């Protein structure tokens, strides 16, 4: 193994460089894709319609009579 690295050190270095660049490119495009998808999700969240109407139960709150807070 040492003899192979000593005689072909340039090929090994070029191969490792290509491997590291490929990994770097994959992570770059994965990060950009994730960033764009999350940004798109954050910007379009306000456009969704609520399926049910939220109301406050005044009569129920008065019935609780929390130490005279309800009038």
N, C-alpha and C positions, 0 to 999 in steps of 0.2 A: 504494500500500500504506500509506504514512504517513497519507494522508487517511482511509482506512478505519479505522485504529487510533485516529485522533484523534476521529472521529465516533462510533465504536462501541466505545470502550474498556471500557465496563461489560459489554457482551456478551462481549468477548474474555476479560475477567477471570473472568466467571461460567463460561464454557466451559472455561477452564484449571482452575478450581477443581473443576468436575465431573469433568474428566479425571483430575486428581491424586487426588481422592477415590476414583474407581473403581479406579485402580491400587493405592492404599493398601488398599482393601477386598479386592482380589484377593490381594495379598501377605499380608494378615492371615489370610485363610481358608486359603491355601496353607501358611503356617507352622503354623497350628494343626493342620491335617490331618497334616502331616509329623510334628509333635511327638507327636500321639496315636498314629499308626501305629508310630513308633519306640519309644514307651513300651510299647505293647502287645507289640511284638516282644521287647523286653527282659524284660518280665515273664513271658512265656510260653516263654522259651527253656529253662528248667529242666524243663519238662514233656515234652520230646521224649525218646523212648527211643533208646538207643544200638543201632545195628544189629549191631555185633560186640563181643565181649567182649575187653577188653585184659588180657593176661597178661604176666608177666615170666618170661623164660626163664632159670632158675637154672643149669641145666646148661650152657647156652651162655655164660653169664657166667663160670662156673668154667673153662671151656675157654680163655677169653681169657688168664687168669692175668696180669693187669695188674700187674706188678712186685710180686707177692706180696699184692695186695689181696684177691683171692678166696681163701677158705679151704676 
